[in-house]
Amino acid sequence: MRSGGLAPAGRRKAAAVSAARRHGAGGPLDERGLTLIRNELGKPFAPAPPSPGSWGSLERDAAGLPSFASSCLAHPVYGDLLRRQTYKTAETVHAQGAPIREFGIVTEGCLKTARYTVDGHELCNGYFEKDDVFPELLYFTGEKVYTYNLLAVRKTTVMWLDTSFFELMLRTDSQMLYRFMLYLSKRGLKNQMLLCCLRYQTIRERIAFWVLWMDDIAQDGCVELPASQTIWANELRVSRSSLNQEAKRMEKQGYFRMDGCRLAVLDREGLELLL
């Protein structure tokens, strides 16, 4: 290693990142550039875990695989191309009609999608919470602009990756493509669950269905509740006060126990009998 220079491994990684940057800027990805990227990806994928609590830690799913979001943040090539931005509570991240030029990964906080009626009433359509990626469904189905307003529910940090880099990552890294497919499948399954949940008429039935479904996929025996009751109420399409009253009533009756943002099911059979 020359004084002031990079070690060979560092130079190879820098060359791979440079090749990706050139392609992202509109340049061609020649065979040499593609080889540089693929050679870098051929190394052990996960680097040494960062310090506890840092945004790049590799979180894993129920099958033990790193999540797609964590894999992006720790990626040996494309991780260096991410940019970080933090938004204040109620700040507009993107307005409806804005062009989609980057994919975002929520690393802290929560974003919401919203539209407004002619009289100014806000309609909340969904949320992006920690480890969620957006706006992948809009972009890959042909929409190149935001069809909603994207707002920060509270202080939120997002890691952004240019759309050209994101597409290149999926084309050149089969591991990332596979993890992206798993992520989309889980998102689709959750959306399907919420649609099924809304077929029930009473708040009690919706809570029971939601809790049972979330308990099925819980990794450590406890259900992770949404970050706030407002988010939970909007998901179930009920008022916050009604949800709060019914959830407390069901907790008192012994169906489950809530502790902060965690819920433990105590009477699964009883919840099933409500449906």
C-alpha positions as CSV (number, residue, x, y, z in Angstrom):
1,M,0.0,0.0,0.0
2,R,1.4,3.4,-1.0
3,S,1.4,6.2,1.5
4,G,-1.8,8.1,1.4
5,G,-3.4,5.6,-1.0
6,L,-5.9,2.8,-0.7
7,A,-5.2,-0.8,-0.2
8,P,-5.9,-3.0,-3.2
9,A,-9.3,-4.1,-1.8
10,G,-10.2,-0.4,-1.3
11,R,-9.2,0.5,-4.8
12,R,-11.3,-2.3,-6.3
13,K,-14.3,-1.2,-4.3
14,A,-13.8,2.4,-5.3
15,A,-13.6,1.3,-8.9
16,A,-16.8,-0.6,-8.6
17,V,-18.6,2.4,-7.0
18,S,-17.2,4.7,-9.7
19,A,-18.5,2.4,-12.5
20,A,-22.0,2.5,-10.9
21,R,-21.8,6.3,-10.6
22,R,-20.9,6.6,-14.3
23,H,-23.9,4.5,-15.3
24,G,-26.2,6.4,-12.9
25,A,-25.1,9.6,-14.6
26,G,-26.2,8.3,-18.0
27,G,-23.0,6.7,-19.2
28,P,-22.8,3.1,-20.6
29,L,-22.0,0.2,-18.3
30,D,-19.3,-1.5,-20.3
31,E,-18.0,-5.1,-19.7
32,R,-15.2,-3.8,-17.5
33,G,-17.5,-1.8,-15.3
34,L,-19.9,-4.8,-15.0
35,T,-17.0,-7.1,-14.1
36,L,-15.8,-4.7,-11.4
37,I,-19.2,-4.6,-9.8
38,R,-19.7,-8.3,-10.0
39,N,-16.3,-9.1,-8.6
40,E,-17.0,-6.8,-5.6
41,L,-20.3,-8.6,-5.1
42,G,-18.6,-12.0,-5.2
43,K,-17.0,-11.3,-1.8
44,P,-18.7,-12.1,1.6
45,F,-21.8,-10.0,1.6
46,A,-22.2,-8.7,5.1
47,P,-19.5,-6.5,6.6
48,A,-18.7,-6.5,10.3
49,P,-21.8,-5.3,12.1
50,P,-21.8,-1.6,13.0
51,S,-22.0,-0.4,16.6
52,P,-25.3,-1.1,18.4
53,G,-28.1,1.3,17.4
54,S,-26.5,2.5,14.2
55,W,-28.6,2.8,11.1
56,G,-26.7,0.3,9.2
57,S,-27.2,-2.8,11.4
58,L,-28.3,-5.9,9.6
59,E,-31.8,-6.8,10.8
60,R,-33.0,-10.2,9.9
61,D,-36.4,-11.7,9.1
62,A,-38.0,-14.9,10.4
63,A,-36.0,-17.1,8.1
64,G,-32.7,-15.5,9.3
65,L,-32.1,-13.5,6.1
66,P,-31.0,-9.9,6.3
67,S,-33.9,-7.6,5.4
68,F,-33.9,-5.9,2.0
69,A,-33.5,-2.5,3.7
70,S,-30.6,-3.5,5.9
71,S,-28.9,-5.2,2.9
72,C,-29.2,-2.0,0.9
73,L,-27.6,0.1,3.7
74,A,-24.7,-2.4,4.2
75,H,-24.2,-3.1,0.5
76,P,-20.6,-3.3,-0.6
77,V,-21.1,-1.1,-3.7
78,Y,-24.5,0.7,-3.6
79,G,-24.3,1.4,0.1
80,D,-21.7,4.1,-0.7
81,L,-24.2,5.8,-3.1
82,L,-26.9,6.4,-0.6
83,R,-27.6,9.9,0.7
84,R,-29.2,10.6,4.1
85,Q,-31.8,13.2,4.8
86,T,-33.9,13.9,7.9
87,Y,-37.4,15.5,7.9
88,K,-39.2,17.4,10.6
89,T,-42.7,16.5,11.8
90,A,-45.4,17.4,9.2
91,E,-42.7,18.3,6.6
92,T,-43.6,17.5,3.0
93,V,-41.1,15.0,1.6
94,H,-42.7,15.0,-1.9
95,A,-45.8,16.7,-3.2
96,Q,-48.3,14.9,-5.4
97,G,-47.1,15.1,-9.0
98,A,-43.4,15.4,-8.1
99,P,-41.1,13.2,-10.4
100,I,-39.7,10.0,-8.9
101,R,-35.9,10.3,-9.1
102,E,-34.9,8.3,-6.1
103,F,-36.0,5.3,-4.0
104,G,-36.2,5.9,-0.2
105,I,-35.6,3.6,2.7
106,V,-37.0,4.7,6.1
107,T,-34.4,4.1,8.8
108,E,-36.1,6.0,11.6
109,G,-39.6,7.5,12.1
110,C,-42.6,7.3,9.8
111,L,-44.0,8.7,6.6
112,K,-47.6,8.8,5.4
113,T,-49.2,9.1,2.0
114,A,-52.1,11.5,1.8
115,R,-54.5,13.1,-0.6
116,Y,-56.9,15.9,0.0
117,T,-60.6,16.3,-0.8
118,V,-62.1,19.4,-2.5
119,D,-62.9,20.8,1.0
120,G,-59.4,20.3,2.2
121,H,-60.0,17.1,4.3
122,E,-57.0,14.9,4.5
123,L,-57.3,11.2,3.5
124,C,-54.5,9.1,4.7
125,N,-53.9,6.1,2.4
126,G,-50.9,4.4,4.0
127,Y,-47.7,4.5,6.0
128,F,-44.0,3.8,5.4
129,E,-42.3,2.8,8.7
130,K,-38.8,1.6,9.6
131,D,-37.3,-0.6,6.9
132,D,-40.0,0.2,4.3
133,V,-38.9,1.0,0.8
134,F,-40.8,3.4,-1.5
135,P,-42.2,4.2,-4.1
136,E,-41.4,0.9,-5.7
137,L,-44.9,0.0,-6.6
138,L,-45.5,3.3,-8.4
139,Y,-42.2,3.2,-10.2
140,F,-42.1,-0.4,-11.4
141,T,-45.7,-0.2,-12.6
142,G,-44.9,2.7,-14.9
143,E,-45.8,5.7,-12.8
144,K,-42.8,8.1,-12.8
145,V,-44.5,10.7,-10.5
146,Y,-45.9,10.6,-7.0
147,T,-49.7,10.1,-7.1
148,Y,-50.0,11.2,-3.4
149,N,-48.4,13.7,-1.0
150,L,-45.7,12.2,1.1
151,L,-45.4,13.7,4.6
152,A,-43.4,13.0,7.7
153,V,-45.6,11.8,10.6
154,R,-42.8,12.7,13.0
155,K,-39.0,13.3,12.8
156,T,-38.0,10.8,10.1
157,T,-34.7,9.8,8.5
158,V,-34.6,8.5,4.9
159,M,-31.8,7.0,3.0
160,W,-32.2,7.8,-0.7
161,L,-30.8,5.9,-3.7
162,D,-31.0,7.2,-7.3
163,T,-33.5,5.1,-9.4
164,S,-30.8,4.3,-11.9
165,F,-28.5,2.9,-9.1
166,F,-31.5,1.0,-7.7
167,E,-32.3,-0.7,-11.0
168,L,-28.6,-1.5,-11.6
169,M,-28.4,-3.1,-8.2
170,L,-31.3,-5.4,-8.9
171,R,-29.8,-6.3,-12.4
172,T,-26.3,-7.0,-11.1
173,D,-27.0,-8.6,-7.7
174,S,-29.2,-11.7,-7.6
175,Q,-29.2,-11.7,-3.7
176,M,-30.7,-8.2,-3.7
177,L,-33.2,-9.1,-6.3
178,Y,-34.3,-12.1,-4.3
179,R,-34.6,-10.1,-1.1
180,F,-36.5,-7.4,-2.9
181,M,-39.0,-10.0,-4.1
182,L,-39.4,-11.3,-0.5
183,Y,-40.0,-7.7,0.7
184,L,-42.6,-7.1,-2.0
185,S,-44.3,-10.4,-1.2
186,K,-44.5,-9.4,2.5
187,R,-45.9,-6.0,1.7
188,G,-48.5,-7.5,-0.6
189,L,-49.5,-10.0,2.0
190,K,-49.9,-7.3,4.6
191,N,-52.1,-5.2,2.2
192,Q,-54.2,-8.3,1.5
193,M,-54.6,-8.9,5.3
194,L,-55.8,-5.3,5.8
195,L,-58.4,-5.6,3.0
196,C,-59.7,-8.8,4.6
197,C,-59.7,-7.1,8.0
198,L,-61.9,-4.3,6.7
199,R,-64.6,-6.8,5.7
200,Y,-65.5,-7.2,9.4
201,Q,-68.1,-4.8,10.7
202,T,-67.3,-4.2,14.3
203,I,-64.1,-2.6,15.8
204,R,-63.8,-5.7,18.1
205,E,-63.7,-8.0,15.1
206,R,-61.2,-5.9,13.3
207,I,-58.9,-5.8,16.3
208,A,-59.2,-9.6,16.8
209,F,-58.4,-10.3,13.1
210,W,-55.5,-7.9,13.1
211,V,-54.0,-9.3,16.3
212,L,-54.4,-12.9,15.2
213,W,-52.7,-12.3,11.8
214,M,-49.9,-10.3,13.4
215,D,-49.4,-13.0,16.0
216,D,-48.9,-15.6,13.2
217,I,-46.0,-13.7,11.8
218,A,-44.5,-12.4,15.1
219,Q,-40.8,-13.5,15.4
220,D,-40.4,-13.5,19.2
221,G,-43.9,-14.3,20.5
222,C,-45.0,-10.6,20.8
223,V,-46.9,-8.5,18.3
224,E,-45.3,-5.2,17.3
225,L,-48.0,-2.5,17.5
226,P,-47.9,0.4,15.0
227,A,-45.8,3.4,16.2
228,S,-49.0,5.2,17.4
229,Q,-52.7,4.6,18.0
230,T,-53.5,7.0,15.2
231,I,-51.6,4.9,12.7
232,W,-53.3,1.7,14.0
233,A,-56.7,3.4,13.9
234,N,-56.1,4.6,10.3
235,E,-55.1,1.0,9.2
236,L,-58.3,-0.4,10.7
237,R,-60.4,2.6,9.4
238,V,-61.8,3.4,12.8
239,S,-61.6,6.5,15.0
240,R,-58.6,6.7,17.4
241,S,-60.9,7.1,20.5
242,S,-63.1,4.1,19.5
243,L,-60.0,1.9,19.0
244,N,-58.5,3.0,22.3
245,Q,-61.7,2.2,24.2
246,E,-62.2,-1.2,22.6
247,A,-58.6,-2.3,22.8
248,K,-58.5,-1.5,26.6
249,R,-61.8,-3.3,27.0
250,M,-60.4,-6.4,25.3
251,E,-57.2,-6.2,27.3
252,K,-59.3,-6.1,30.5
253,Q,-61.2,-9.1,29.4
254,G,-58.0,-11.1,29.1
255,Y,-57.6,-11.5,25.3
256,F,-54.2,-9.9,25.2
257,R,-51.8,-7.7,27.2
258,M,-50.3,-4.4,25.8
259,D,-47.0,-3.0,27.0
260,G,-45.9,0.1,25.1
261,C,-45.6,-0.9,21.4
262,R,-45.8,-4.6,22.1
263,L,-48.8,-6.9,22.5
264,A,-48.8,-10.4,23.9
265,V,-51.7,-12.7,23.0
266,L,-53.2,-14.4,26.1
267,D,-56.4,-16.0,24.7
268,R,-55.9,-16.9,21.1
269,E,-58.9,-19.3,21.1
270,G,-61.1,-16.5,22.5
271,L,-60.0,-14.1,19.7
272,E,-60.8,-16.8,17.1
273,L,-64.3,-17.2,18.5
274,L,-65.0,-13.5,17.9
275,L,-64.6,-14.0,14.1
